[in-house]
Amino acid sequence: MPELSLWLDSYDDIFSDFDSRHYHKRRVSEDFIEELRETLKYKTERFNELVLLLPAGLRKKENETEIAASIHDQFRNRFDSLHKKEKRVYKRGIVFVTAGILLMAIDSYITFLGYKAFPVMVMRIIIEPAGWFLMWNGLDLLLYNFRKAKTETEFYRIISEFKIQFKDS
């Protein structure tokens, strides 16, 4: 079973320095997450296990199950939250693109009919840039924001599936 190993000075390396609660409630450190991200970035193989290496004298084996469960829960919660965000970005992108195309079609239809009345011309002046704005922002959401959200969601999906173990370094 392929494993990803990280060396820690203490259990505190896992958690935020600003959170003084007990291990099972503490937030996972952004530094720890960033180290996981950097470590996984260039790896091609798939890991099933995260091994956290600690100096033998500092290990408290009675807390490790609780710490591993806390880390896993936080990764899972972040994955769930990001997955919902990813869906929202996708839906918003589709709605924007659809609304933009619809507004441009309405503008084209008005032009095709040849209406020259002042209120119709004002409406066209408002509808045309709004259609372009919605379409381009929708495409931006779909092509860039959705891709970024999907990458972040995939990272948390991978690390939320890790089996977490502690070993002596």
C-alpha positions as CSV (number, residue, x, y, z in Angstrom):
1,M,0.0,0.0,0.0
2,P,1.7,3.3,-1.1
3,E,2.1,5.7,1.8
4,L,2.9,9.4,2.0
5,S,5.2,10.2,5.0
6,L,5.7,13.6,6.7
7,W,8.1,14.2,9.5
8,L,6.7,16.3,12.4
9,D,8.5,17.8,15.4
10,S,5.3,17.4,17.6
11,Y,1.6,17.0,17.3
12,D,1.3,20.8,17.3
13,D,2.8,20.8,13.7
14,I,-0.6,19.4,12.5
15,F,-2.7,22.1,14.2
16,S,-3.1,25.8,14.0
17,D,-1.0,27.8,16.5
18,F,-3.9,30.1,17.2
19,D,-6.3,27.3,18.3
20,S,-5.6,26.3,21.9
21,R,-8.4,23.7,22.2
22,H,-7.9,20.0,22.7
23,Y,-6.6,17.9,19.8
24,H,-10.0,16.5,18.8
25,K,-11.4,20.1,18.3
26,R,-8.4,21.9,17.0
27,R,-8.3,23.2,13.4
28,V,-5.7,21.7,11.1
29,S,-2.9,24.1,10.3
30,E,-2.9,25.8,6.8
31,D,0.9,25.1,6.9
32,F,0.2,21.4,7.3
33,I,-2.3,21.4,4.5
34,E,0.1,23.4,2.2
35,E,2.8,20.9,2.9
36,L,0.5,18.1,1.9
37,R,-0.4,20.0,-1.2
38,E,3.2,20.6,-2.2
39,T,4.1,17.0,-1.4
40,L,1.3,15.6,-3.6
41,K,1.8,18.1,-6.4
42,Y,4.6,16.2,-8.2
43,K,3.7,12.7,-7.2
44,T,2.2,10.5,-9.9
45,E,1.3,7.5,-7.8
46,R,-1.9,7.3,-5.7
47,F,-1.4,7.2,-1.9
48,N,-3.8,5.4,0.4
49,E,-2.1,6.2,3.7
50,L,-0.7,9.3,5.4
51,V,2.1,8.4,7.8
52,L,3.0,11.1,10.3
53,L,6.5,10.5,11.7
54,L,7.2,11.7,15.3
55,P,10.1,11.4,17.6
56,A,9.5,8.3,19.7
57,G,9.8,10.1,23.0
58,L,7.1,12.6,22.1
59,R,4.4,10.2,20.9
60,K,1.3,9.9,23.0
61,K,-0.3,6.8,21.4
62,E,-3.5,7.1,23.5
63,N,-4.3,10.4,21.7
64,E,-3.3,9.3,18.1
65,T,-6.6,7.7,17.2
66,E,-8.5,10.8,18.3
67,I,-6.1,13.1,16.4
68,A,-6.3,11.0,13.2
69,A,-10.1,11.0,13.4
70,S,-10.1,14.8,13.9
71,I,-7.9,15.3,10.9
72,H,-10.0,13.0,8.8
73,D,-13.2,14.7,9.8
74,Q,-11.8,18.2,9.0
75,F,-10.6,17.0,5.6
76,R,-14.0,15.4,4.9
77,N,-15.8,18.5,6.0
78,R,-13.7,20.7,3.8
79,F,-14.2,18.3,0.9
80,D,-18.0,18.4,1.3
81,S,-18.0,22.2,1.6
82,L,-15.8,22.6,-1.5
83,H,-17.9,20.1,-3.5
84,K,-21.0,22.2,-2.8
85,K,-19.1,25.4,-3.8
86,E,-17.9,23.7,-7.0
87,K,-21.5,22.8,-7.9
88,R,-22.7,26.4,-7.2
89,V,-19.9,27.9,-9.4
90,Y,-20.9,25.5,-12.3
91,K,-24.6,26.3,-12.0
92,R,-24.0,30.0,-11.8
93,G,-21.8,29.8,-14.9
94,I,-24.4,27.9,-16.8
95,V,-27.1,30.4,-15.7
96,F,-24.9,33.4,-16.7
97,V,-24.0,32.0,-20.1
98,T,-27.7,31.0,-20.8
99,A,-29.0,34.4,-19.7
100,G,-26.3,36.2,-21.8
101,I,-27.2,34.3,-24.9
102,L,-30.9,34.8,-24.3
103,L,-30.4,38.6,-23.9
104,M,-28.3,38.7,-27.1
105,A,-31.0,36.7,-29.0
106,I,-33.7,39.1,-27.8
107,D,-31.5,42.1,-29.0
108,S,-30.9,40.4,-32.3
109,Y,-34.6,39.7,-32.7
110,I,-35.5,43.3,-32.0
111,T,-32.9,44.4,-34.5
112,F,-34.3,41.9,-37.1
113,L,-37.8,43.3,-36.6
114,G,-36.4,46.8,-37.3
115,Y,-38.1,48.6,-34.4
116,K,-36.9,52.3,-34.3
117,A,-38.9,53.6,-31.4
118,F,-36.9,55.4,-28.7
119,P,-37.9,53.1,-25.8
120,V,-36.9,50.1,-27.9
121,M,-33.5,51.6,-28.8
122,V,-32.9,52.4,-25.1
123,M,-33.8,48.8,-24.3
124,R,-31.3,47.5,-26.9
125,I,-28.6,49.7,-25.6
126,I,-29.1,48.2,-22.1
127,I,-29.7,44.6,-23.3
128,E,-26.7,44.2,-25.6
129,P,-23.8,44.9,-23.1
130,A,-25.7,43.0,-20.4
131,G,-25.9,40.0,-22.7
132,W,-22.2,40.1,-23.4
133,F,-21.3,40.8,-19.7
134,L,-23.4,37.8,-18.6
135,M,-22.0,35.5,-21.3
136,W,-18.3,36.4,-20.7
137,N,-18.7,36.2,-16.9
138,G,-20.4,32.9,-17.2
139,L,-17.6,31.6,-19.4
140,D,-15.1,32.9,-16.9
141,L,-16.9,31.0,-14.1
142,L,-17.0,27.8,-16.2
143,L,-13.5,27.9,-17.6
144,Y,-11.4,29.3,-14.7
145,N,-13.3,29.4,-11.4
146,F,-14.9,26.0,-11.9
147,R,-11.6,24.5,-12.8
148,K,-9.9,26.0,-9.8
149,A,-12.7,24.8,-7.5
150,K,-12.6,21.4,-9.1
151,T,-8.8,21.1,-8.4
152,E,-9.3,22.2,-4.8
153,T,-12.1,19.7,-4.3
154,E,-10.1,16.9,-5.8
155,F,-7.2,17.6,-3.5
156,Y,-9.5,17.4,-0.4
157,R,-11.2,14.3,-1.8
158,I,-7.8,12.6,-2.0
159,I,-6.6,13.6,1.4
160,S,-9.9,12.9,3.0
161,E,-9.6,9.3,1.9
162,F,-6.2,8.8,3.5
163,K,-5.8,6.3,6.3
164,I,-3.8,8.3,8.9
165,Q,-1.1,6.5,11.0
166,F,1.6,7.7,13.4
167,K,5.0,6.1,13.5
168,D,8.3,6.7,15.3
169,S,10.8,8.6,13.2
